């Protein structure tokens, strides 16, 4: 999600006095009823399947005379995946989230699919303003004109479960309003039934290494339910703000309780520049290296000290506040805490023990930890042991786990993805995969924005503090 825009291009402001009349109640329309029943989703997925199947049939018939059939198959697969991504994006909600979830499951899907599904993090088609108005009024139980002096019709960003609009309260305060798509809660049960059926079809078709796909699906469903609860997101944002309050260069928007519910989240708005907007940063005299140092501290504190972290560090969620003092002391603004995670204390303990085992090159201890957390499918212990042993040897040649710089960390991340793809019987908890993905995103941002900054050096004190803790 991209709830803020660069102040270099001021957004259009719309006076609510000239707004269109309110539409009929959202819940009464046939369109929303079909979505709640699962009909609309099924029809769109069947359309994708029909087009894909028809192309495959035509390709097979042409293949009788084509000489380069392998290239034809590859092109067909690429088109099918692109069309699937578009379908999931248009369905939004659970389907877009399922695609994003699948994009990090390198133990289940091949790289060609995970890479394609990763594009679902980008913007999706927004809702018409009439539906946004109806959703806000239904949740806040008042006409939009009485709630806001201004409310922009065009969203600042639209993502899988919500879109964000800039607005101004009657008090004059500028805010960003995150509006959940109105059908999501009502259609969640049907969405999950359809996705579970698709998973069972995939299991019968591919049966990847006898993984516990039911457990993986339940992790996805639990995370999705949490993400649909904006009250929980507001609580997470407040807690992360408190955790990072010691650093005045880190900013988390304040929640406006009077204009927030389970499906509407209103927070303060600050003019800001995206972290990857080099021209915008130059205009406010901010060096990318200075921003990256703040980012490294912020994530080191969240991930190694607190155990609660913002898990979506792409440039659309990270900004530099545009203010007169930015050139001397820039402030980093975090937005969108929907995808955040609090690691289970037992998982944090096992992660610490695993790093200790890695540093001591204790292969047995490392494998035992994986077994305690059910990361190894029964019957595949020897296969996983061989793969992990190979990883230990690779780290030994590289000089150890703590000696890597940012580029080396990214290469290790790519090797870990291959390990997941190529090792039968290896299944990691989704929270651990999300943790690893978040760290890799931060290091990739560092490599792109300011490769001269040693993020590993910045994060090392927090990592060592985490490793020095003793278990009860």
C-alpha positions in Angstrom: 0.0 0.0 0.0 1.1 3.5 -0.7 -0.7 5.9 1.6 1.5 8.9 1.0 2.6 10.8 -2.0 5.7 13.0 -2.6 4.9 16.6 -1.6 6.5 17.6 -4.9 3.2 16.7 -6.6 0.4 18.0 -4.4 -2.7 15.8 -4.5 -6.0 17.2 -5.8 -8.3 18.3 -3.0 -12.1 17.7 -3.3 -14.6 19.7 -1.3 -17.3 17.4 0.1 -20.0 19.9 -0.5 -20.1 18.9 -4.1 -20.0 15.2 -3.6 -22.3 12.8 -5.3 -25.5 11.6 -3.5 -25.0 8.6 -1.2 -25.4 5.2 -3.0 -27.7 2.5 -1.7 -26.5 0.5 1.2 -23.6 -1.8 0.2 -24.9 -5.0 1.8 -28.2 -4.9 -0.2 -26.7 -5.2 -3.7 -26.7 -8.4 -5.7 -23.0 -7.9 -6.5 -22.0 -8.1 -2.8 -24.4 -11.0 -2.2 -22.8 -13.0 -5.0 -19.4 -12.2 -3.5 -20.5 -13.4 -0.1 -21.8 -16.6 -1.6 -18.6 -17.3 -3.5 -20.3 -17.1 -6.9 -18.4 -14.1 -8.2 -15.0 -15.4 -7.2 -15.7 -18.9 -8.7 -16.8 -17.4 -12.0 -13.6 -15.3 -12.3 -11.4 -18.2 -11.5 -13.3 -20.5 -13.9 -12.8 -17.9 -16.6 -9.1 -17.9 -16.0 -9.1 -21.7 -16.1 -11.2 -21.8 -19.3 -8.9 -19.4 -21.2 -5.8 -21.2 -19.9 -7.2 -24.6 -20.9 -8.3 -23.4 -24.3 -4.9 -22.0 -25.0 -3.3 -25.2 -23.8 -5.5 -27.3 -26.1 -4.8 -25.1 -29.1 -1.1 -25.2 -28.3 -1.2 -29.0 -28.1 -2.9 -29.2 -31.5 -0.4 -26.8 -33.1 2.4 -28.7 -31.4 1.9 -31.6 -33.8 3.6 -29.5 -36.5 5.6 -26.9 -34.5 9.3 -27.5 -34.2 10.0 -25.3 -31.2 7.3 -26.6 -28.9 9.3 -26.1 -25.7 9.4 -22.3 -26.3 5.7 -22.4 -26.9 5.0 -24.2 -23.6 7.2 -21.7 -21.7 5.4 -18.7 -23.3 2.0 -20.3 -22.5 3.0 -20.8 -18.9 4.2 -17.2 -18.6 0.9 -15.9 -20.0 -1.1 -18.1 -17.7 0.7 -16.9 -14.7 0.4 -13.3 -15.7 -3.3 -13.8 -16.2 -3.6 -15.5 -12.9 -1.9 -12.7 -11.1 -4.3 -10.2 -12.8 -7.3 -12.3 -11.7 -6.1 -12.6 -8.1 -5.4 -8.9 -8.0 -8.9 -8.0 -9.3 -10.5 -10.3 -6.7 -8.4 -8.6 -4.0 -8.8 -9.8 -0.4 -8.1 -13.4 0.4 -7.1 -14.2 -3.2 -4.5 -11.4 -3.6 -3.2 -12.3 -0.1 -3.0 -16.0 -1.0 -0.9 -15.1 -4.0 1.4 -12.9 -1.8 1.6 -15.7 0.8 2.5 -18.3 -1.9 5.2 -16.0 -3.2 7.4 -16.7 -0.2 6.6 -20.5 0.0 9.6 -21.6 -2.0 9.2 -25.0 -0.4 5.9 -25.5 -2.2 6.1 -23.6 -5.5 8.8 -23.3 -8.2 10.7 -20.1 -8.6 8.9 -19.3 -11.8 5.7 -19.1 -9.9 6.8 -17.4 -6.7 8.5 -14.6 -8.7 5.4 -14.0 -10.7 3.1 -14.0 -7.7 5.4 -11.5 -5.9 4.1 -8.8 -8.3 0.8 -8.9 -6.3 2.5 -6.5 -3.9 2.0 -3.8 -6.5 -1.1 -1.5 -6.8 -4.4 -3.1 -7.6 -7.5 -1.5 -9.2 -9.2 0.8 -6.7 -12.9 1.0 -5.8 -15.1 3.7 -7.2 -15.5 6.7 -4.8 -19.2 6.0 -4.4 -18.4 2.6 -2.7 -15.7 4.1 -0.6 -18.2 6.8 0.6 -20.8 4.2 1.5 -18.3 2.0 3.3 -17.0 4.9 5.4 -20.4 6.2 6.3 -21.7 2.7 7.2 -18.7 2.1 9.5 -18.6 5.6 11.1 -22.4 6.0 11.2 -22.5 9.5 9.9 -22.5 11.4 6.6 -19.0 11.9 5.1 -19.6 15.7 5.2 -20.0 15.7 8.9 -16.9 13.6 9.5 -14.4 15.3 7.2 -14.0 18.8 5.7 -12.3 17.3 2.7 -11.9 13.7 1.4 -10.0 13.1 -1.8 -11.8 11.0 -4.4 -8.7 9.4 -5.8 -6.9 7.1 -3.5 -3.3 7.5 -2.6 -2.9 3.8 -2.9 -4.9 0.6 -3.4 -3.7 -2.8 -2.2 -5.1 -6.2 -1.5 -7.5 -5.5 1.4 -7.9 -1.7 1.5 -7.2 1.6 -0.2 -6.1 4.8 1.4 -7.5 8.3 0.9 -6.2 11.6 2.0 -8.6 13.7 4.0 -9.0 16.6 6.4 -10.9 16.4 9.7 -13.3 19.1 10.8 -10.6 20.2 13.3 -8.3 21.0 10.3 -5.9 18.1 10.9 -4.6 16.3 7.8 -5.2 12.5 7.9 -4.9 9.4 5.8 -8.0 7.1 5.8 -7.5 3.4 5.2 -10.8 1.9 3.9 -11.3 -1.9 3.9 -13.1 -3.3 0.9 -16.7 -3.7 2.2 -17.3 -7.3 1.1 -14.2 -8.9 2.6 -15.5 -9.8 6.0 -18.7 -11.1 4.6 -17.0 -13.2 1.9 -14.1 -14.5 4.0 -15.7 -17.9 4.7 -16.5 -18.5 1.1 -13.1 -17.2 0.0 -11.3 -19.6 2.3 -13.4 -22.5 1.2 -12.5 -21.8 -2.5 -8.8 -21.4 -1.7 -8.8 -24.6 0.4 -10.4 -26.5 -2.6 -7.7 -25.1 -4.9 -5.0 -26.2 -2.4 -6.5 -29.7 -2.4 -6.5 -29.7 -6.2 -2.8 -28.6 -6.2 -1.9 -31.3 -3.6 -3.4 -34.1 -5.8 -1.7 -32.6 -8.8 1.8 -31.9 -7.4 1.9 -33.5 -3.9 5.1 -31.5 -2.9 7.2 -33.7 -0.6 4.4 -34.7 1.6 4.4 -31.3 3.2 1.7 -30.5 5.8 -0.2 -28.2 3.5 -3.2 -28.1 5.9 -1.0 -26.5 8.6 0.5 -24.1 6.1 -3.1 -23.1 5.0 -4.2 -22.6 8.6 -1.2 -20.2 9.1 -2.3 -18.2 6.1 -6.0 -18.1 7.2 -5.0 -17.0 10.8 -2.8 -14.2 9.4 -5.5 -13.0 7.0 -8.1 -12.8 9.8 -5.7 -10.8 11.9 -5.0 -8.4 9.0 -8.7 -7.8 8.3 -9.0 -6.4 11.9 -7.9 -2.8 11.7 -8.4 -2.4 15.5 -5.6 -5.0 15.9 -3.5 -3.1 13.3 -4.0 0.1 15.3 -2.8 -1.6 18.5 0.3 -2.9 16.7 1.1 0.5 15.3 0.8 2.1 18.8 3.0 -0.7 20.3 5.7 -0.3 17.7 5.6 3.5 18.1 6.2 3.0 21.9 9.0 0.5 21.3 10.8 2.9 18.9 10.0 6.1 20.8 13.6 6.3 22.1 14.7 7.2 18.6 13.4 10.6 17.6 14.3 9.9 13.9 11.6 7.2 13.6 8.0 8.3 13.1 4.8 6.2 13.3 1.5 7.9 12.4 -0.8 8.5 15.3 -4.2 6.7 15.2 -7.4 8.9 15.3 -9.7 6.7 17.5 -12.8 8.8 16.8 -12.6 7.9 13.1 -11.3 4.4 13.3 -13.2 1.0 13.6 -12.5 -2.6 12.8 -12.7 -1.8 9.0 -11.7 1.9 8.9 -8.3 3.2 10.1 -7.6 6.9 10.2 -4.2 8.2 11.1 -2.2 11.4 10.9 -0.8 12.5 7.6 2.6 14.0 7.1 4.0 15.3 3.8 6.8 13.0 2.9 9.1 11.7 0.2 9.3 8.0 -0.7 12.5 6.4 0.5 13.5 5.5 -3.1 12.7 8.9 -4.6 16.3 10.2 -5.1 15.2 13.4 -6.7 12.7 14.1 -4.0 15.3 13.4 -1.3 17.8 15.6 -3.0 15.2 18.4 -3.0 15.0 18.3 0.8 18.8 17.8 1.1 18.6 14.3 2.5 21.3 11.7 1.6 20.0 8.1 1.1 22.8 6.9 3.3 21.5 8.9 6.2 18.0 7.4 5.7 19.4 3.9 5.4 21.2 4.2 8.8 17.8 5.0 10.5 16.1 2.1 8.7 18.8 -0.3 9.8 18.5 0.8 13.5 14.7 0.6 13.3 14.5 -2.9 11.9 17.3 -4.2 14.2 15.4 -3.0 17.2 12.1 -4.5 16.0 13.5 -7.8 14.9 16.2 -8.6 17.4 15.1 -6.7 20.5 11.3 -6.5 20.4 10.1 -9.5 18.4 7.3 -7.4 17.0 8.1 -6.0 13.5 6.6 -4.2 10.5 6.8 -6.9 7.9 6.3 -5.0 4.7 9.4 -2.8 4.1 8.9 -1.9 0.5 9.4 1.7 -0.6 5.6 2.4 -0.7 5.6 2.0 3.1 8.7 4.0 4.0 9.1 7.7 3.7 11.2 10.7 4.8 9.2 13.4 6.4 9.3 16.6 4.4 10.1 19.4 6.9 12.6 22.2 7.2 15.0 20.3 9.4 15.1 17.2 7.2 18.5 18.0 5.7 20.2 18.1 9.1 18.2 15.4 10.9 15.9 13.4 8.6 13.0 11.4 10.1 11.9 8.1 8.7 8.1 7.5 8.5 6.6 4.0 8.6 3.1 3.4 7.3 0.8 0.5 6.9 1.1 -2.0 9.8 -1.4 -4.5 8.4 1.4 -6.9 7.7 3.2 -7.1 11.0 4.3 -10.0 13.1 4.9 -10.8 16.7 7.1 -13.9 16.9 6.1 -16.6 19.3 8.5 -16.6 22.3 9.2 -20.3 21.7 10.1 -19.6 18.0 12.4 -16.7 19.1 14.1 -19.1 21.5 14.6 -21.7 18.9 16.0 -19.1 16.4 18.5 -18.0 19.0 19.6 -21.6 19.7 19.8 -22.2 15.9 22.2 -19.3 15.5 24.3 -20.5 18.4 24.4 -23.9 16.8 25.4 -22.3 13.5 28.2 -20.3 15.0 29.5 -23.4 16.8 29.0 -25.5 13.7 26.9 -27.9 15.7 25.0 -29.7 13.0 23.3 -32.1 15.5 22.0 -29.2 17.6 20.7 -27.4 14.6 18.8 -30.4 13.3 17.4 -31.1 16.7 16.0 -27.6 16.8 14.4 -28.1 13.4 12.8 -31.3 14.7 11.4 -29.5 17.8 9.7 -27.0 15.7 8.4 -29.6 13.2 10.3 -28.2 10.3 11.2 -31.6 9.0 8.6 -33.9 7.5 8.9 -37.4 9.1 10.9 -39.7 7.0 13.0 -37.0 5.4 15.5 -36.5 8.2 18.5 -37.8 6.3 17.7 -35.6 3.2 17.4 -32.5 5.3 20.5 -33.3 7.2 22.6 -33.5 4.0 21.2 -30.2 2.8 21.8 -28.4 6.1 25.3 -29.9 6.2 26.0 -28.4 2.8 24.8 -25.0 4.1 27.1 -25.3 7.1 30.1 -25.9 4.8 29.2 -23.0 2.6 29.1 -20.6 5.6 32.4 -22.0 6.8 34.0 -21.2 3.5 32.5 -17.7 3.6 34.0 -17.0 7.0 31.0 -17.5 9.3 27.4 -16.3 9.7 28.3 -13.0 11.3 31.1 -11.9 9.0 28.9 -11.3 5.9 28.3 -7.9 4.5 25.0 -6.8 2.9 25.8 -8.3 -0.5 26.8 -11.6 1.0 23.6 -11.6 3.1 21.6 -11.3 -0.1 23.5 -14.2 -1.7 22.8 -16.3 1.3 19.2 -15.5 1.0 19.2 -16.7 -2.6 20.9 -19.9 -1.5 18.4 -20.4 1.3 15.6 -20.1 -1.4 17.3 -22.9 -3.4 17.6 -25.0 -0.3 13.9 -24.7 0.3 13.1 -25.5 -3.3 15.5 -28.4 -3.7 15.2 -30.1 -0.3 12.3 -32.6 0.1 10.7 -32.7 3.5 11.7 -29.2 4.6 8.7 -27.1 5.8 9.3 -23.8 7.6 6.7 -21.9 9.7 5.3 -19.0 7.8 6.3 -16.5 10.5 9.9 -17.6 10.1 9.7 -17.2 6.3 8.2 -13.7 6.8 10.9 -12.8 9.2 13.6 -13.9 6.8 11.8 -12.1 3.9 11.6 -8.9 5.8 15.3 -9.0 6.7 16.2 -9.7 3.1 14.0 -6.8 1.9 15.8 -4.4 4.2 19.2 -5.6 3.0 18.0 -5.3 -0.6 16.9 -1.8 0.0 20.3 -1.0 1.4 22.0 -2.5 -1.6 19.8 -0.4 -4.0 19.7 2.9 -2.1 23.2 3.2 -0.5 25.5 0.2 -1.0 28.3 2.0 0.8 26.3 1.7 4.1 27.2 -1.5 6.0 23.8 -2.6 7.3 25.3 -5.7 8.8 27.6 -3.6 11.0 24.6 -1.4 12.0 22.5 -4.3 13.1 25.3 -6.4 14.7 25.0 -4.8 18.2 21.3 -5.6 18.4 21.9 -9.2 17.1 24.7 -9.8 19.6 22.4 -8.5 22.4 19.7 -10.9 21.2 22.2 -13.8 21.2 23.5 -13.0 24.6 20.1 -13.5 26.3 19.8 -16.6 28.5 16.8 -18.9 28.3 14.7 -19.4 31.5 
